[in-house]
Amino acid sequence: MNQANYSSVAEFLLMGFSNLGEIQFILFAVFLCLYLIILSGNITIVTVICLDRSLHIPMYFFLGILSISETCYTFVILPKMLINLLSLLRTISFVNCATQMFFFLGFAVTNCMLLGIMGYDRFVAICHPLRYFVLMSWQVCGQLAATCAVIGFLFSLIGSLLVFELPFCGPNKINHYFCDISPVIRLACTDSYINELIIFIGGVLALMAPMTFICISYGFIVHTILRIPSADGKRKAFSTCASHLTVVIVHYGCASFVYLRLSSKYPSSKDRFVTVTYTVVTPLLNPLVYSLRNKDVQMAIRKVIGRRGFYSKAL
């Protein structure tokens, strides 16, 4: 993109939570703590999955990829937001704004696709247990993970181009704490309906396609679980899916509220608080709900800590 041809705006002003006054210092402390928990939790999960051979199965492979993706996802947004909460100058350059949107959308759509693949993994494990390691071989897992990333960043590239090809010739105040689609496209000084419509269709595909896939997978899962004769077997089967469903409901529910509508038709003041849910709370749910409540992961963490404790004593 040639910025000179398309825009007279050299930088944007991220309004964020500037209207909250001194409460921003409290928000800084809260978001900083949450960000550190997200980082430490996801790094712990990835480290434990890499070190413990008992977790070298497809389910935890995708969990590790999701943890890496969500770590990158929060890194794109939260550090800048934390700086702006303590800063009087909340500017971001035109190029950096486009870059932030590109990587945010890329990792966000990748996460959606990964959640869909994780639903398929649970379907194969419960409905076809004898063929699990054939249908979910390491080659297949690698191809599925790579496909999620390619699709995610392809959607991101198209969406970012549709936003930043528009001319920005006047207002530069973004009523948000990062460069999201809705608040940025509102600043365009031309009719953006066609661009918004294409982005809306892309959002429907990115959100509803994996969500539909998850619903179909869980339809077969529930049908299979209900046929299990023992109550203990049913409970164990349901427990392997409960955490995944919790993350799916929160992630897709909040993302659908913001993105499955035309941007300019709705005010963005409430979007900031809904967006906090899937930019902060959902990445927090992954290590806390999906992983750290898992008995296999808990045992692996204890083994890794015990192993390191043994090495430190030996030294």
N, C-alpha and C positions, 0 to 999 in steps of 0.2 A: 504494500500500500504506500502510495506517495502522499504523505501527510499534507504537503503544501497544496496539492490539488483538491483534496477532499475536506480539509478542515482548517479553520483559522484558530481553533482552540489548541493551545500547546500543552495545557495541563488541566486536570479536573480537581475540584475540591470535594473531598469525601466528608459529608456532614456527619455521618455516623450517629453517635449518641450525644452530639454537642448540645442538644437542647435540654439535657438532663443535669447540667451544671456540675456541682460537686459530687453528685452520685457517680460520675465517671471514674473517680478514684476507687470507689467501692467495686465498680464493674471491672476495673483493671485488675484488682486483687483477685476477684472471683474468676475471671477469664484466664488469668495467669495460672492460678492453681489448677483449673480444669485442663489447660493446655499441657501443663507439666504431667498431669495424670494421664492424659491421652498419649503423650510421647513415651512416658515410662511404661505404660501398659502395653502399647503396641510393640515397643522395642523388646519388652520381656517376652511377649508371645512369639515374635519372630525368632528371638534367640533360643528359646526353649524348643521350638519346633525344629530348628536347625540342629541342636545338640542332642536331642533325645530321639533315638532311632525308633522307639515305639510309636512316635507321632509321624513317622514317615509314611503316611497313607494319604490318599487323595483329599479326604475331608479336611485335614490339617494343612495340606499344601495350599488349598484355596483360602483357608483361613489366614495363612501367612501372607499370601498375595494381597488379600483384602486389608490386612493390617499395614502392609507397606504402602498400598494405595491411599489409605486413609491418613497415614502419617504425612505423605506428600500433599494430600488434599488440604489438611489443616495448615500445613506450612505455607501454602500459597496465600492463605487469608489471615490467620490469627496473628502472626508477628506484626504485620502492618497495622492491624486493628489495635493491638496493644500499644504500639508506638503512638498512634493517633489519639488514644484515650488520654495520654499524658502531654500531648503536643498541641500548641496553638495553631501551627501551620500543618494542615492536613491535606496537602496537595499530593497528586500522583500524576506523572507525565502521561501524555496521550499514548505513547508506546508501551509504557509499563502497565497502563490500564488495560490495553488490548492483550498484553502478555498474561496478566493476572486472570482475565476472563477466559482466555484460551486454556490455561492449565486447570483452572477451577472446573470448567465444563468438562474437560477431558477426564479428570479423575472422578468427577461426579458421575458421569455416564458409565465410566469403567466400573465404578462401585455398583451401580444398578445392574450391569451385566453380570458381575461376579456374584451378586446375591441370587440372580436367576440360575446361574450355573451351580451354585451351592444347593439350591432347591432340587435341581436335577440329580446332583450327587446323592442327596438324601433319598430321592425316589429310587435310584438304582440300588442303594445299600439296603433299603427296606423291602422293595418289591422284587428285586433280582439279586439276592445276596450271594448265590452261588456263582454268578457271572460278574460280580462286582469288579474284581481286579482285571477282568478281561475288557469289560466295557469302559472302565476308568483306568486304563493303563497310563504309565507316566508320559508316554508320547501323546496320548489323547489329552491328558491334563495340561500339558505344556501348550498344545495347540489351542485348547479352549481358553486358557489364560491370555495367550497372545491375541486371540481373536477379540476378547473383551477389550483389551487395550487399543487395538486398531480401530474397532468400531467406536469406542469412546472418543478418541482423538480425531476421528474423521467427523463425527457429529460436532465436536468442539471447533474444528477448523471452519466448517460451513457456518455454524452459528456466529462465530466471531467475525468472519468476513461479512456476513449479512448485517451485523451491527455497525462495524467500523468502516464500511463502504459509504455509509450515510454521511452527509455533510454536517459538521458541528460548528456553527458560526456565531454562537452567542452565549447562552447560559452554560455554565460549567460546574454548577453545584449538583453533585450526585447525592440524592437523599438516601444514602445507604452507607454501610461501613466497608464495602468493597465494590469492585466494578462488576456488578451483576447485570444481566441482560435488561431487565425491566427499567431500573432507574437510569441506565445509560441511554437506552433507546428513546426515552422521553425527551432527552436533550437535543435530539436531531432537529434541525431546522427545515425539515421537509416531511412530506407524508410518508410514513414508514409502515403503512398498513400491509403491503405485500410482503415486506421483510418480516414483519411480525407474524403474518399468517404462515409463512414457510417455517419460521422458528417454532411456532405453535405446533405445526404438524410434526416437526422433528422431535419436539418435547413429548408429544403423544406416543410416537414410536419408541423413543428412548425409555420412557417410563412404563407404558402399558404393555409393550411386547414382552419384556422380562417378567412383569407382574402377572400377565396372563399365563406365561410359561410356569411360573411358580404356583399359581392356582390350579392349573391342570396337574402338575406334579403332586401337589398335596391332595388333590382329589383321589388319585390312585393310591397315595400313601395311606389316607384315612380308610379307604376301602380294604387295603391289605391288612392294616392294623386291626380293624374290627373282626377280621377272620382269625386272628391269633387266639387260641383257646385260653391261655393263661392270663390272668390279670396282671401278673408281674411282667410278662412279656409285652403286654400292651403299654404298661407304664414306662418301661425302658424305651420302647419305640417312640412314644410321644415325647419323652424327655429329650431325645436327641434332636427333635424338631422345634421345641418350644422357644429356645433362645433365638434361633434363626428367624422364626416368625415374629418375635418381638422387635428385632432390628428391622425387618422388612416393613412391618406396619408403621413404625415411627418414621423411617426413611421415606417410604413412598407416600405416606399420608401427608407429611409436611411439604415434600417436593411437589406433589400434585396440586396442593393448594396454591402454590406460588406460580408454577410454570404451565399448568394446564388451563390457561386463559390468555387472552390478548393483553399485552402489557399496559397499553395506554388507556385501557378502559377502567382500570382500577387504581385507587391511590396506593402509594407504596409505603405509607407510614407504618402500617401494621406488618408489612412484609419483613421488616428488619427483625422483629421479634420472632416471627415464624421461622425465618432463615437461621436464627441462632440455634434452633432445634436441630436442624440437619447439618449445620456446620460445626457445632460444638457437641450437642447431646448425642447424636448418632455415632460419631467417632468414639465417644466415651463409652457408649453401650457395647461396642465391639469387644474391647478387652474385659470390661467389667461383667457384662451379662453373658455374652456369647462364649467367652473363653475362660475367664477366671472362675466361673461357676461350674465349668466342666471338670469332672473328677479326674479324667486322664491328664488334662493340662495341669491341674493342681498337683498331682503326683509327680509329673515331669518337672515342675518347678522345684518341688522339694528335693528331687534327685539331683538336679543341677546345683542347687544351693548346697546340698550335702556334699556333693563331689568337690565343689570349690572350697568348702570348709575343710575337707580332708586334705586337699592340696596345700592350702595355706598353713595347716598345722604341720604337714610334712616338711614344708620349707622352713 
